[in-house]
Amino acid sequence: MKISNNINVTSSLITQNDAKNQRENMQTGVKRMTDQSVKLSISNEGQESYRKSIHKDRQETSDTILQQREQLKNEKISFVDYGYEMSKKAAQLNKDAANAKSSVLSVTDRADNYVAAYAELYDEIVQGYENGTREMYIADENGTHKLTKDEELSALDAAYTKTVDDFVTMEKTNQHARGIISEEMEKISKITSRATSETDFLKEQKARGTDTVPENLNEKMYKAIASFKEKYAMFNPNADTLSQLLMGVKIS
């Protein structure tokens, strides 16, 4: 019994010493790992490639932002094209009037229809804001913002000015071209056997002889809009119609 107890005590001491030695070895290993710094070596080519990659990413991001800002600044992207809407309305009015008259409209007739088209858009804008049913937005370099009634009416006026200038220029060009063609066709009709077709053309042109561009048509179309605005200030949409108002606004 005594020998057995000694063996047990000795075995217990050995086990405790082994555990102690393992803990000390682990702590020593951890300390060595902590004390040792990790060294990473990157070649010169690798460093240069990394710098180029960072610079390229930054440059692309910067260029993209600048391009977007410049695009918005130059294009002034708008959700409503007043000039297009005005021309579309005027074209429909011209078509309806031509069908009703069964004849070619004069320059003055077409000019009156541009005034009417402007008036319709003007009324849509004003009534929309008064009823609280109209919301228009515009995007520029500062972002997107909601337009006010005055901003829309100002944009409409600018579009009308450009539309009028383009219209008058086109009509003057057409008038000049018709004059040249009529002269040439008259000469041809005198020396060829195509007299019948040529004469028909000349008759049509003579019928349009009064279809000349009035002097100072631009200013007359601007004055018509000023007159419209004055009358519209007293306009009662519940009692009057826009057509009735426009009867007193004509190109003279």
C-alpha positions as CSV (number, residue, x, y, z in Angstrom):
1,M,0.0,0.0,0.0
2,K,2.7,2.4,0.8
3,I,4.5,1.8,-2.5
4,S,1.3,2.4,-4.4
5,N,0.7,5.7,-2.8
6,N,4.1,6.9,-3.7
7,I,3.6,5.9,-7.3
8,N,0.3,7.8,-7.4
9,V,1.8,10.9,-5.9
10,T,4.7,10.7,-8.4
11,S,2.4,10.3,-11.3
12,S,0.3,13.3,-10.2
13,L,3.4,15.4,-10.0
14,I,4.6,14.4,-13.4
15,T,1.2,15.2,-15.0
16,Q,1.1,18.6,-13.3
17,N,4.6,19.4,-14.5
18,D,3.7,18.4,-18.1
19,A,0.7,20.7,-18.1
20,K,2.8,23.5,-16.7
21,N,5.5,23.0,-19.3
22,Q,2.9,23.0,-22.1
23,R,1.4,26.3,-20.9
24,E,4.8,27.9,-20.7
25,N,5.7,26.6,-24.2
26,M,2.5,28.0,-25.6
27,Q,3.0,31.4,-23.9
28,T,6.6,31.5,-25.2
29,G,5.4,30.7,-28.7
30,V,2.7,33.4,-28.6
31,K,5.2,35.9,-27.3
32,R,7.6,35.1,-30.1
33,M,4.9,35.4,-32.7
34,T,3.8,38.8,-31.2
35,D,7.4,40.1,-31.2
36,Q,8.0,39.1,-34.8
37,S,6.7,41.6,-37.4
38,V,5.3,40.3,-40.7
39,K,7.3,41.6,-43.7
40,L,5.6,41.8,-47.1
41,S,7.7,42.6,-50.1
42,I,6.0,44.1,-53.2
43,S,8.0,44.6,-56.4
44,N,8.5,48.0,-58.0
45,E,6.3,46.9,-60.9
46,G,3.6,45.9,-58.5
47,Q,3.7,49.2,-56.6
48,E,3.5,51.2,-59.9
49,S,0.6,49.1,-61.1
50,Y,-1.3,49.7,-57.9
51,R,-0.7,53.4,-58.0
52,K,-2.0,53.5,-61.6
53,S,-5.0,51.5,-60.7
54,I,-6.0,53.9,-57.9
55,H,-5.3,57.0,-60.1
56,K,-7.4,55.6,-62.9
57,D,-10.4,54.8,-60.6
58,R,-10.3,58.3,-59.1
59,Q,-10.0,59.9,-62.6
60,E,-12.9,57.9,-64.0
61,T,-15.1,58.8,-61.1
62,S,-14.2,62.5,-61.4
63,D,-14.6,62.6,-65.2
64,T,-18.0,60.9,-64.9
65,I,-19.3,63.5,-62.5
66,L,-17.9,66.4,-64.6
67,Q,-19.5,65.0,-67.7
68,Q,-22.8,64.6,-66.1
69,R,-22.8,68.1,-64.7
70,E,-21.7,69.5,-68.1
71,Q,-24.4,67.6,-69.9
72,L,-27.1,68.9,-67.6
73,K,-25.6,72.4,-67.8
74,N,-25.6,72.5,-71.6
75,E,-28.8,70.6,-72.3
76,K,-31.0,71.9,-69.5
77,I,-33.1,68.8,-69.7
78,S,-36.7,69.8,-69.4
79,F,-39.8,67.6,-68.9
80,V,-41.9,69.9,-71.2
81,D,-40.9,71.3,-74.6
82,Y,-43.1,74.4,-75.1
83,G,-42.0,75.0,-78.6
84,Y,-42.8,71.5,-79.7
85,E,-46.2,71.6,-78.0
86,M,-47.0,75.0,-79.5
87,S,-46.1,73.9,-83.1
88,K,-48.1,70.7,-82.7
89,K,-51.2,72.6,-81.6
90,A,-50.7,75.1,-84.4
91,A,-50.4,72.3,-87.0
92,Q,-53.7,70.8,-85.8
93,L,-55.4,74.1,-85.9
94,N,-54.1,74.7,-89.5
95,K,-55.4,71.3,-90.5
96,D,-58.8,71.8,-89.0
97,A,-59.1,75.3,-90.5
98,A,-58.0,74.1,-94.0
99,N,-60.6,71.3,-93.9
100,A,-63.3,73.8,-92.9
101,K,-62.4,76.3,-95.6
102,S,-61.5,73.7,-98.2
103,S,-58.7,76.0,-99.4
104,V,-55.1,76.9,-98.7
105,L,-54.6,79.0,-95.6
106,S,-52.8,82.3,-95.9
107,V,-49.7,83.3,-94.0
108,T,-51.9,85.4,-91.7
109,D,-54.2,82.5,-91.1
110,R,-51.3,80.4,-90.0
111,A,-49.9,83.2,-87.9
112,D,-53.3,83.5,-86.1
113,N,-53.2,79.8,-85.3
114,Y,-49.8,80.2,-83.6
115,V,-51.3,82.9,-81.4
116,A,-54.2,80.5,-80.7
117,A,-51.8,77.7,-79.9
118,Y,-49.9,80.0,-77.5
119,A,-53.2,81.0,-75.9
120,E,-54.2,77.4,-75.3
121,L,-50.9,76.5,-73.6
122,Y,-51.1,79.8,-71.5
123,D,-54.5,78.8,-70.3
124,E,-53.5,75.3,-69.5
125,I,-50.6,76.6,-67.4
126,V,-52.6,79.2,-65.5
127,Q,-55.7,77.0,-64.9
128,G,-53.5,74.1,-63.8
129,Y,-51.8,76.1,-61.1
130,E,-55.0,77.7,-59.9
131,N,-56.6,74.3,-59.7
132,G,-53.5,72.7,-58.1
133,T,-53.4,70.0,-60.7
134,R,-50.2,71.0,-62.6
135,E,-46.7,70.0,-61.6
136,M,-43.7,70.5,-63.9
137,Y,-40.1,69.9,-63.2
138,I,-36.8,70.9,-64.8
139,A,-33.3,69.3,-64.4
140,D,-30.2,71.5,-64.5
141,E,-26.7,71.4,-63.1
142,N,-28.0,72.0,-59.6
143,G,-30.5,69.1,-59.7
144,T,-34.2,68.8,-60.3
145,H,-36.7,71.4,-59.0
146,K,-40.4,72.1,-59.4
147,L,-41.3,74.9,-61.7
148,T,-43.5,77.8,-60.6
149,K,-46.3,79.3,-62.7
150,D,-44.2,82.4,-63.5
151,E,-41.2,80.2,-64.6
152,E,-43.4,78.2,-66.9
153,L,-45.0,81.3,-68.4
154,S,-41.6,82.8,-68.9
155,A,-40.4,79.7,-70.7
156,L,-43.5,79.7,-72.8
157,D,-42.9,83.3,-73.9
158,A,-39.3,82.4,-74.8
159,A,-40.5,79.4,-76.9
160,Y,-43.1,81.6,-78.6
161,T,-40.5,84.2,-79.6
162,K,-38.3,81.5,-81.2
163,T,-41.2,79.9,-82.9
164,V,-42.4,83.2,-84.4
165,D,-38.9,84.0,-85.7
166,D,-38.6,80.6,-87.2
167,F,-42.1,80.8,-88.7
168,V,-41.6,84.2,-90.3
169,T,-38.2,83.2,-91.7
170,M,-39.6,80.1,-93.3
171,E,-42.6,81.9,-94.8
172,K,-40.3,84.6,-96.3
173,T,-38.1,81.8,-97.8
174,N,-41.1,80.0,-99.2
175,Q,-42.5,83.3,-100.7
176,H,-39.2,83.9,-102.4
177,A,-39.0,80.4,-103.7
178,R,-42.6,80.6,-105.1
179,G,-41.7,83.7,-106.9
180,I,-38.8,82.2,-108.6
181,I,-40.7,79.0,-109.5
182,S,-43.6,81.0,-110.9
183,E,-41.3,82.9,-113.2
184,E,-39.5,79.8,-114.5
185,M,-42.8,77.9,-115.0
186,E,-44.3,80.8,-117.0
187,K,-41.2,80.9,-119.3
188,I,-41.5,77.1,-119.8
189,S,-45.2,77.2,-120.5
190,K,-44.6,79.6,-123.5
191,I,-42.1,77.3,-125.2
192,T,-43.2,73.8,-124.5
193,S,-46.3,71.6,-125.0
194,R,-46.7,71.2,-121.3
195,A,-48.8,74.4,-121.3
196,T,-51.9,72.8,-119.7
197,S,-50.0,71.5,-116.6
198,E,-47.9,74.7,-116.3
199,T,-51.0,76.9,-116.6
200,D,-52.7,75.0,-113.8
201,F,-49.7,75.6,-111.6
202,L,-49.7,79.3,-112.5
203,K,-53.4,79.6,-111.8
204,E,-52.8,78.1,-108.4
205,Q,-49.9,80.5,-107.7
206,K,-52.0,83.5,-108.9
207,A,-54.8,82.4,-106.5
208,R,-52.1,82.5,-103.8
209,G,-50.8,85.9,-105.0
210,T,-52.2,87.7,-102.0
211,D,-50.5,85.1,-99.7
212,T,-47.5,87.4,-99.0
213,V,-45.8,87.7,-95.7
214,P,-47.1,90.9,-94.0
215,E,-44.6,93.5,-93.1
216,N,-43.3,93.4,-89.6
217,L,-45.1,90.1,-89.0
218,N,-42.8,89.3,-86.0
219,E,-43.9,92.4,-84.2
220,K,-47.5,91.9,-85.1
221,M,-47.5,88.4,-83.6
222,Y,-45.8,89.7,-80.4
223,K,-48.4,92.5,-80.1
224,A,-51.2,89.9,-80.5
225,I,-49.9,88.0,-77.5
226,A,-49.7,91.2,-75.5
227,S,-53.3,91.9,-76.4
228,F,-54.3,88.4,-75.5
229,K,-52.7,88.7,-72.0
230,E,-54.6,91.9,-71.3
231,K,-57.9,90.3,-72.3
232,Y,-57.1,87.1,-70.4
233,A,-56.6,89.1,-67.1
234,M,-60.4,89.7,-67.3
235,F,-61.2,86.2,-68.5
236,N,-63.7,84.1,-66.6
237,P,-63.4,80.5,-67.6
238,N,-66.7,79.7,-66.0
239,A,-68.6,82.2,-68.2
240,D,-66.4,82.7,-71.3
241,T,-64.5,80.4,-73.7
242,L,-61.0,80.8,-75.0
243,S,-62.4,80.9,-78.6
244,Q,-64.5,83.9,-77.8
245,L,-61.6,85.7,-76.3
246,L,-59.4,84.9,-79.3
247,M,-61.9,86.4,-81.7
248,G,-60.7,89.8,-80.6
249,V,-57.1,88.9,-81.0
250,K,-56.1,88.7,-84.7
251,I,-53.0,89.5,-86.7
252,S,-53.8,92.8,-88.5
